Amino acid sequence: HLEDSTSTGKCGIQDQAAADFHNALGGYSPHGGYAHVYINNLYWGMYYIHERPDHSWAAETFGGAKEEYDAIKHNASGVINNGFGGPGATAGYNAMLSAASAAGSDPTNVTKWQTVEAQLDVDNLITYLLAMWFAGNHDWPSKNWYATHRVGGQWRYHSWDAEHTFEGTNNTGQSPSNVHGYLKNHIEYKMRWADLMHKYFHNGGPLSYPHSNEIYQARVQQIGEAIRGESGRWGDNRSSIPHTRTQWLNWGPQTGAYFTTRSDTVFNWIQGSGLYPNTEPPDFRINGMPMFGGYVSPGDTLTITNPNGTGKIWYTLNGQDPRSPGGAVNSAVAIEFTGTPIPLTHSVRVKARVLNGSEWSALSETTFAVGSVAE
């Protein structure tokens, strides 16, 4: 897909940066780049080239044949492709929405939640919404999104045409087809939000500052010199005073100013909406010093601290969640941390939560690798 950059060059940066954020969060959105275009030896400006996240793209990304995938654009009726052997993209998408609505109306029902998980990639939805909300997309969600679905599998959302972003707006709480509105009160959905927010807003995650600014600045640096040609070709297209590279560099997100407070703004809004608990997750220490994952020596000791003052720490070292679906302690594997340091004799994946009364914290999850890496 080939797009002309706007006269200020913002469109290509913003659209791709929104997709970059979704991809950095582990989601699935288009990749893209930039090129100078000449027509009959006449310089025609800088163009933005990116993938189109339809059924063909989904097959390349997730496997299988393109004929197996449903693909829609903008809404349930915007069918790009009906996957072979399925009920049709619109019917399949509406079935997923019905499952979400049913689960949301019964917010402690684990069976209905499992039905949603079978039809919707929940983590992809949350990371997609995080990317759109963080970017402040205000030309969405009534349009400007794709969703794909391998028949028999899960629906996934993909960023599209997100040029009206990073402009200081705060359009959090929205989603395509109100799927978030259906699910927002379910205890398992809220727990997944908490876990992913802690992962991506803390400990150097993509939505923490300054990492968020670094993701955006990578695109600024990519075209920072090329924009000279774009401004020379089209700088007066929409303005009597030609746009310049200096003007482009001084626009808000390009300077990095947008990102200095954006993480706190979005995080606080989401927490205030009830998607992040008041109970804070536990912290990790190695030999008494704060450390969130990495290489340690054999015999080093791990302690887990509770920043809340009340509640119990439950953890596992085998990669399983100490919390069971529905909210009970996963008694088959969870261990209560009572203050005795844990000797590390081999590499472990630590997962820990605080249970404070009936409220679970978000998940603290990291890996401590014991010993050196073999060359």
Secondary structure by P-SEA (a helix, b strand, c coil): ccccccccaaaaaaaaaaaaaaaaacbbbbbcbbbbbbcccccccbbbbbbcccaaaaaaacccccccbbbbccccccccccccccccaaaaaaaaaaaaaaaaaacccaaaaaaaaaccaaaaaaaaaaaaaaacccccccccbbbbbcccbbbbbbbcccccccccccccccccccccccccccaaaaaaaaaaaaacccccccccaaaaaaaaaaaaaaccccaaaaaaacccccccccccaaaaaacccccccccccaaaaaaaaaaaacccccbbbbbbbccccccccccccccbbbbbbbcccbbbbbbbccccccccccccccccccccccccbbbbccccbbbbbbbccccccccbbbbbbcccccc
